[in-house]
């Protein structure tokens, strides 16, 4: 039985989520959770500290095998050892993969809304960022605009930056959606960099499908993931990539090295934490998912009779809230958050066009609700009081 009700003491330790915010605010912006890291991981870190020497460290076969075994058990996919690259985390690896796959001036496609770092990455180093807007139906569900994607691919795009499960909407892309995406990628020889950092946090009724496991996609997909979202290890800066193409594997490894990252030589404590998580974290994750589902139930119930719409996320601990009915601009939304004593991510973080405001993205906000229930109830009570003023 794991403790999800004790609030982790994150103030006073330079936590990105809490630094610089008042003591009476509840942080619901940064996409990490406020739960205590499980004992199995903390014990592994204590054992490593007791070793008394923290020199340069390399991934051992046991560490690689932990990643392989976890992926087999949780996702039903066997990663060949020669395809597995140890990395300094998801974002740096995505950027280096994009650089390895493209040249200056090449087109890189992103689908919007999308978390800001991926949007920015697609336009770095003189690459040409192309934006494909996700379609939004009347029930608040997003899907790909395949006609628009095909136009981008046909016009010479080299890479698609995929997010699966999707941040910020919480979508878990279905097999039919990913199969259609794969058909287009194969037809137009487009490579895909697939951010699957939320892959372990899938809610009942949904199934995470690894794009690179679909027919014809292994050699054209770079899959990146990490234990960081699942086990609250974001500050460890460690992750993995699966790259079936041997030449591309070496290109990405060298590109990471060029940017100062030696693959396979992670921070000493990050390695201990990741291996312990993958070897001993299944029971914790199973309980975590049940707790998160109750948090989601609570949040949706709190917001259900208010002039906002929140579609149940299919994965993770993020809520994407549609508040177009409030008719508030970004500044007014931020003021609402402050009155509610919460921090939240406004929708414009996930868009690039301040004028067009596609599907009212800028009139949405994202809430991170991976926190002890009493903490969440307090935040939702405050938010509800403010939102009721607009009924």
Order of alpha helices (4+ residues) and beta strands (2+ residues): beta-alpha-alpha-beta-alpha-beta-alpha-beta-beta-beta-alpha-beta-alpha-beta-beta-alpha-beta-alpha-alpha-alpha-beta-beta-alpha-beta-beta-beta-alpha
